[in-house]
Amino acid sequence: MSLKNKTVFITGASRGIGKAIALRLAKEGANIVVAAKSVEENPKLGGTIYSAAEEVEAAGGKALPIQLDIRNEEQIEQAVKKTVDTFGGIDILINNASAISLTPTEQTEPKRFDLMHDINVRGTFFMSKACIPYLKQSANAHILTLSPPINMDPKWFGPHVAYTMSKYNMTMIAIGLAGELKKYKIAANALWPKTTIATAAVQNLLGGEMLMKMSRKPEIIADAAYYILSKPSTECTGNTFIDEDVLISEGIANFDEYAITPGGKLYTDLFL
């Protein structure tokens, strides 16, 4: 299924994985809504909705930068309206925006807990809700959420129960929407990386330069997303995909091009 002239709404699209997906789909001629909070560059994080939009246009897509805090449902409604006014509809929603705090329970402050649940869970839910009326009108509608497969083994919860709860909730939203929206031919899937991905979060929060060197580039997630979103929505829904598995199913066996250090040791993602 061609993505040319399809309208893709991406949260957290100013940098990292969100921007990589935006650029990959722009290459296919898609209209990209670059939705994120950043309108002024943070030296530690890099990128704004405007710089990302310029890159989208250069890659071959049409871009609409929108400042959006997905914790605010009024901003969500306004952003969706602006998208529809500009491009005529919405074909794909990518729930990428996410907050992370890898703290044990005693070190988890209420404001951090609330931030993760407001962005990861509430934001994903109400962003999806706002897009559904327009996805129903699309010929091949997809919702893709960046969240991990659910595994109830305590070892995945123990180190950071608050964060795990929020990310698993995102996956439950994806699975729930797959069941709820199947009759409207709207696909809903989750996608997660096999290894850590070289983003500002890895650099600043998780493991610094050492972990960056053991990570893959965001482009591996972007390519996996492209293959998922190109499939018929009636046939590809309710899955919790791992990026590497998606590419293997497409006949790709060599992942060296995605590695920050080709041939080097890779660090498996914290949920796998």
Secondary structure as UniProt FT lines:
FT   TURN            4..5
FT   STRAND          7..11
FT   HELIX           16..26
FT   TURN            27..29
FT   STRAND          31..36
FT   TURN            43..45
FT   HELIX           49..59
FT   STRAND          62..67
FT   TURN            70..71
FT   HELIX           73..87
FT   STRAND          92..95
FT   HELIX           105..107
FT   HELIX           110..116
FT   HELIX           117..123
FT   HELIX           124..135
FT   TURN            136..137
FT   STRAND          141..146
FT   HELIX           154..156
FT   TURN            157..159
FT   HELIX           161..181
FT   HELIX           182..184
FT   STRAND          186..192
FT   HELIX           200..201
FT   HELIX           202..206
FT   HELIX           208..213
FT   HELIX           219..229
FT   TURN            233..235
FT   STRAND          240..242
FT   HELIX           243..249
FT   TURN            250..251
FT   HELIX           256..258
FT   TURN            262..263
FT   TURN            270..271
//
